[in-house]
Amino acid sequence: MSQLLNRRRAGVLCHISSLPSNTASGDLGTEAFRFVDFLQEIGATIWQTLPLNMTHADGSPYQCLSAHAGNPEFISLDALFEKEWLSTNILVDKTLTKQQLLNLAYKNYLANIDASTNQYFDQFCIEQAFWLDDFALFLALREHFNHTGWFQWDEAYKNRDEATLKSANLLLAQEINAIKFTQYLFFSQWLALKAYATSKNVVLFGDIPIFVSYDSADVWCNPHLFKLDADQHMTVVAGVPPDYFSATGQRWGNPHYKWEAMQADGFAWWLRRMQTQNALFDMVRIDHFRGFEAAWEIPATDETAINGYWVHAPGDALLGAIKQAFPNITLIAEDLGVITPEVSTLRDKYALPGMKILQFAFGGQDDNPYLPHNTEENSVVYTGT
């Protein structure tokens, strides 16, 4: 068992966007550090957030543009003023978006390059190249194509023609470097917060959606790992079957993994994903953990989840590969809903704590597994979902 789980802990689930702020969203500035102080003062040792990844326009952290890239909305502008990459009078212009301000900061950084910062930025780009290069090109092209999904781009771009992408990297070099710089700012600020939390004995607890968005750098760069047809369209989409919450089930719309292709290369894509999350967090929740045992596949042409079917997934082999690559990783299984014995067996084999919800507990049945006196050790208890 992970050393983080060898005693009882209390914590708070609060996403970065919910922190106090003078702007549209909370960020990684002063209030984030104050929240760590608050947790220490009340004796809480865990701060859980939702996924930190860069979202689409709808803002959902469970449908992101990358499984690695951080959300620029969480970057604190305060540090940029301190480095004089932004001037305070720029805030008078209320028409500028957060991204435009970040782009301006990059231009000012270039105009007054500091050798130390430049060294750290270069090092970041080298260390994160395994995802950052493709993501920066993806986001620059997405802007070039007016924010349309990659599957709607011209064929040469959609299908990643080598000569076309080489030309695009040259044409969009300035935009690509600005995107990389924005990610450098996010990771630098988050890791500074993480170091501060560690100094206060507060553990940062993250969240991984089991599936990724169809319109993401991950699918664009790795179509062979997803169930797509010859035209790169999804053949099936993810969701859950009808239950007491919904008579038609839930149709999430994410592409399904082509597990045999993933397993053939030792789950390299998953290991890279876990590498990033393991660096950002001390412990991570796997959302929809039951999908590691079997997932509900819905024909992509269906509007509801009714006609889906369960398809087995190699969760045992995947978790084995993750544990071998990251022996000290701390994972939590989101095991809510209809959980089969096979799912429980998989969770227990790797000693992953499951979730208990007090809101589900008091229906009147003595054997309700969510009742406090029925909660077994190695569980994470929440008031609600």
C-alpha positions in Angstrom: 0.0 0.0 0.0 1.1 3.6 -0.7 2.7 5.4 2.2 0.1 8.2 1.6 -2.7 5.7 2.5 -1.2 4.2 5.6 -3.3 6.4 7.9 -6.7 8.2 8.0 -6.8 11.6 6.4 -9.3 14.4 5.9 -9.4 16.6 2.9 -11.3 19.0 0.7 -12.4 18.8 -2.9 -12.1 22.3 -4.5 -11.2 22.9 -8.1 -8.8 25.8 -8.9 -11.7 27.6 -10.8 -13.6 27.8 -7.5 -10.9 29.8 -5.6 -11.6 33.5 -4.9 -10.6 35.7 -7.8 -11.1 39.1 -9.4 -11.3 37.5 -12.8 -13.6 34.9 -14.3 -11.8 31.9 -12.8 -9.7 31.1 -9.8 -6.0 30.7 -10.5 -2.6 29.5 -9.2 -1.8 32.8 -7.5 -2.0 34.0 -3.9 -5.4 32.5 -3.1 -4.2 29.0 -4.0 -1.4 29.3 -1.5 -3.8 30.7 1.1 -6.0 27.7 0.5 -3.1 25.4 1.4 -2.5 27.4 4.5 -6.2 27.1 5.4 -6.1 23.3 4.9 -3.1 23.1 7.2 -4.8 25.2 9.9 -7.9 23.0 10.0 -5.9 19.8 10.1 -6.7 18.6 6.5 -3.9 17.0 4.6 -5.5 16.4 1.2 -6.5 18.9 -1.5 -8.4 17.3 -4.4 -9.1 19.1 -7.7 -10.9 18.2 -10.9 -8.7 17.5 -14.0 -6.4 20.5 -14.7 -6.2 20.0 -18.4 -7.0 22.6 -21.1 -10.7 22.5 -21.9 -12.9 23.2 -24.9 -15.2 26.2 -25.0 -17.7 24.5 -22.7 -15.2 24.5 -19.9 -15.7 20.8 -19.0 -12.5 19.3 -17.4 -13.7 15.9 -18.6 -13.5 16.8 -22.3 -10.1 18.3 -22.9 -7.8 19.2 -25.8 -5.0 17.2 -24.3 -4.3 14.6 -21.7 -1.2 16.5 -20.7 -1.6 20.3 -21.3 -2.6 22.5 -18.4 -5.5 25.0 -18.6 -4.1 28.5 -19.3 -7.1 30.0 -17.5 -5.5 28.9 -14.2 -2.2 30.8 -14.8 -1.8 33.6 -12.3 -1.1 37.0 -14.0 0.5 38.3 -10.8 3.8 36.6 -11.4 3.8 38.0 -15.0 3.5 41.6 -13.6 6.4 40.8 -11.2 8.6 39.8 -14.0 7.5 42.8 -16.0 6.2 40.7 -18.8 2.9 42.5 -18.3 2.4 46.1 -17.2 -0.4 47.0 -14.7 -2.0 49.5 -17.1 -2.7 46.6 -19.5 -5.6 45.6 -17.2 -7.4 48.8 -18.2 -8.1 47.2 -21.5 -11.0 44.9 -20.6 -11.3 43.6 -24.2 -8.2 41.4 -23.9 -8.8 37.7 -23.1 -6.6 35.7 -20.8 -4.9 34.1 -23.8 -4.2 37.4 -25.4 -2.6 38.6 -22.2 -0.4 35.4 -22.1 0.6 36.0 -25.7 1.6 39.5 -24.9 3.6 38.3 -21.9 5.5 36.0 -24.3 6.3 38.8 -26.7 7.6 40.9 -23.7 9.6 37.9 -22.6 11.2 37.6 -26.0 12.0 41.3 -26.0 13.8 41.1 -22.6 15.0 37.5 -22.4 16.4 36.6 -19.1 19.1 33.9 -19.3 17.9 32.0 -16.3 14.3 31.9 -17.4 15.3 31.0 -20.9 17.3 28.0 -19.6 14.3 26.7 -17.6 12.0 27.2 -20.6 14.3 25.4 -22.9 14.7 22.6 -20.4 10.9 22.3 -20.0 10.5 22.1 -23.8 13.0 19.3 -24.0 11.7 17.3 -21.1 8.0 17.6 -22.2 8.7 17.2 -26.0 7.0 13.8 -25.9 3.6 15.6 -25.8 4.3 19.3 -26.1 5.6 19.4 -29.7 2.5 17.7 -31.1 0.1 19.6 -28.8 1.5 23.0 -29.7 1.2 22.3 -33.4 -2.3 20.9 -32.9 -3.4 24.0 -31.0 -1.8 26.3 -33.6 -3.6 24.5 -36.4 -6.8 24.5 -34.5 -6.6 28.3 -34.3 -5.6 28.4 -38.0 -8.8 26.4 -38.9 -11.1 28.6 -36.8 -11.4 26.3 -33.9 -12.9 23.4 -35.9 -12.1 19.8 -34.8 -9.1 18.2 -36.4 -11.4 15.7 -38.2 -12.8 18.6 -40.2 -9.4 20.0 -41.3 -8.1 19.6 -44.9 -7.1 16.0 -45.6 -3.4 16.6 -45.5 -3.6 18.1 -42.0 -6.2 15.7 -40.7 -4.2 12.7 -41.8 -0.9 14.2 -40.6 0.9 14.3 -44.0 4.6 14.6 -43.0 5.5 17.3 -45.5 2.4 19.3 -44.7 3.1 19.3 -41.0 6.8 20.2 -41.5 5.6 23.2 -43.5 3.0 24.1 -40.8 5.7 24.0 -38.1 7.7 26.6 -40.0 4.7 28.8 -40.9 3.3 28.8 -37.4 6.6 28.8 -35.4 5.8 31.9 -33.5 2.3 30.7 -32.5 3.8 27.3 -31.5 6.5 28.8 -29.3 3.9 31.0 -27.6 1.8 27.9 -26.8 4.8 26.2 -25.4 5.6 29.2 -23.3 2.1 29.3 -21.9 2.4 25.6 -20.9 5.8 26.4 -19.3 4.0 29.1 -17.2 1.3 26.7 -16.1 3.6 23.9 -15.1 6.0 26.2 -13.4 3.2 27.8 -11.3 1.6 24.4 -10.5 4.8 22.8 -9.4 5.6 25.8 -7.2 2.2 25.3 -5.6 2.8 21.6 -5.2 6.2 22.3 -3.5 4.5 24.7 -1.1 1.8 22.2 -0.3 4.4 19.5 0.4 6.1 21.9 2.8 2.8 22.2 4.6 2.2 18.5 4.6 -0.8 18.9 2.2 -1.1 16.2 -0.5 -2.4 17.2 -3.9 -5.0 14.8 -5.3 -5.8 14.8 -9.0 -8.3 13.3 -11.3 -8.0 11.4 -14.7 -11.0 11.0 -16.9 -10.6 7.4 -18.2 -11.5 8.6 -21.8 -10.2 11.5 -23.8 -12.0 13.9 -26.1 -12.3 13.1 -29.8 -11.2 16.6 -30.6 -7.8 16.3 -28.9 -4.2 16.2 -29.7 -4.1 12.7 -28.4 -6.5 11.3 -30.9 -5.2 13.4 -33.8 -1.7 12.1 -33.1 -2.6 8.5 -32.4 -5.7 7.5 -34.4 -4.4 3.9 -34.5 -5.1 3.7 -30.8 -8.8 4.5 -31.1 -11.8 2.9 -32.8 -12.0 5.0 -35.9 -13.0 4.2 -39.4 -10.9 4.8 -42.6 -12.1 8.5 -42.6 -11.0 9.0 -39.0 -14.6 9.1 -37.7 -15.6 7.3 -34.5 -17.3 4.0 -35.0 -18.4 3.7 -31.3 -18.6 6.2 -28.5 -18.4 5.9 -24.7 -21.1 6.2 -22.1 -23.1 4.1 -19.6 -26.2 2.0 -20.0 -29.7 3.0 -18.8 -30.1 3.0 -15.0 -32.1 4.6 -12.2 -30.6 8.0 -13.1 -31.5 7.9 -16.8 -33.9 5.7 -18.8 -31.8 6.2 -21.9 -28.3 6.0 -20.2 -25.6 8.4 -20.8 -23.9 9.1 -24.2 -20.7 10.8 -23.4 -19.4 10.8 -27.0 -15.7 10.0 -26.3 -13.9 7.6 -28.6 -13.1 4.1 -27.4 -9.6 2.8 -27.1 -8.3 0.1 -29.5 -7.0 -1.9 -26.5 -5.2 -4.5 -28.6 -3.1 -1.7 -30.3 -2.3 -0.2 -26.9 -1.3 -3.4 -25.4 0.9 -4.3 -28.4 3.3 -1.4 -27.5 3.2 -2.0 -23.7 0.5 0.7 -23.1 3.1 3.4 -24.0 0.4 6.1 -24.4 -1.1 5.4 -21.0 2.3 5.3 -19.4 3.2 8.7 -20.8 -0.2 10.0 -19.6 0.5 8.7 -16.1 4.0 10.1 -16.1 2.5 13.6 -16.4 -0.2 13.1 -13.8 2.3 11.5 -11.4 4.5 14.6 -11.7 1.6 17.0 -11.1 -0.1 15.1 -8.2 0.7 13.1 -5.2 -2.3 10.8 -5.8 -4.7 10.5 -8.6 -8.3 9.3 -9.0 -9.2 7.2 -12.1 -12.6 8.4 -13.2 -14.9 5.5 -14.4 -12.5 2.9 -13.1 -14.9 0.1 -14.2 -14.0 0.9 -17.8 -10.7 -0.8 -17.1 -12.6 -4.0 -16.8 -15.3 -3.5 -19.4 -16.7 -0.4 -21.0 -20.1 0.4 -22.6 -19.7 0.9 -26.4 -22.5 2.8 -28.2 -22.8 2.9 -32.0 -21.6 6.4 -33.0 -24.8 6.9 -35.1 -27.1 6.4 -32.0 -28.3 9.4 -30.2 -28.8 7.6 -26.9 -26.9 4.9 -24.9 -29.7 2.3 -25.1 -28.2 0.1 -27.8 -24.7 -0.1 -26.3 -22.9 -3.3 -25.2 -20.1 -4.2 -22.8 -16.7 -4.8 -24.2 -13.9 -6.2 -22.1 -10.8 -4.2 -21.4 -7.3 -5.4 -20.3 -7.3 -3.5 -17.0 -5.2 -6.1 -15.2 -2.4 -5.8 -17.8 -2.7 -2.0 -17.9 -2.5 -1.6 -14.1 0.4 -4.0 -14.0 2.3 -2.0 -16.5 1.5 1.3 -14.6 2.6 -0.2 -11.3 5.8 -1.5 -12.9 6.7 1.8 -14.4 5.7 3.9 -11.4 6.0 1.6 -8.3 5.2 4.4 -5.9 2.2 5.9 -7.7 -1.0 6.3 -5.6 -4.2 5.7 -7.4 -7.9 5.9 -6.3 -10.6 4.0 -8.1 -13.9 5.8 -8.8 -16.1 2.7 -8.5 -19.6 4.2 -8.4 -22.6 2.8 -10.2 -23.2 -0.9 -11.1 -20.0 -2.6 -10.1 -19.5 -6.2 -11.0 -17.4 -8.7 -8.9 -14.8 -8.6 -11.7 -14.4 -4.8 -11.2 -14.1 -5.2 -7.5 -11.5 -8.0 -7.9 -9.4 -5.8 -10.2 -9.6 -2.9 -7.8 -8.6 -5.1 -4.8 -5.8 -6.8 -6.6 -4.0 -3.5 -6.8 -5.2 -2.4 -3.4 -6.9 0.7 -4.8 -9.2 2.6 -2.5 -12.8 2.8 -3.8 -15.3 5.6 -3.2 -18.1 5.8 -0.6 -20.9 8.5 -0.9 -22.8 9.5 2.2 -25.6 10.9 0.1 -26.3 7.4 -1.1 -26.2 5.9 2.3 -29.5 6.6 4.0 -32.1 4.8 2.0 -33.3 2.6 4.9 -31.4 -0.6 4.1 -29.1 -1.9 6.8 -26.8 -3.5 4.2 -26.3 -0.3 2.3 -22.5 -0.3 1.5 -22.4 3.5 1.9 -23.5 3.5 5.5 -20.6 4.7 7.7 -20.6 1.5 9.8 -20.5 -0.6 6.6 -17.5 1.3 5.1 -14.4 -0.9 4.9 -10.9 0.3 5.3 -9.1 1.6 2.2 -12.0 3.8 1.1 -12.4 7.4 0.3 -15.6 8.8 1.8 -17.3 11.8 0.2 -20.5 13.7 1.3 -21.8 13.6 -2.2 -20.6 13.2 -5.8 
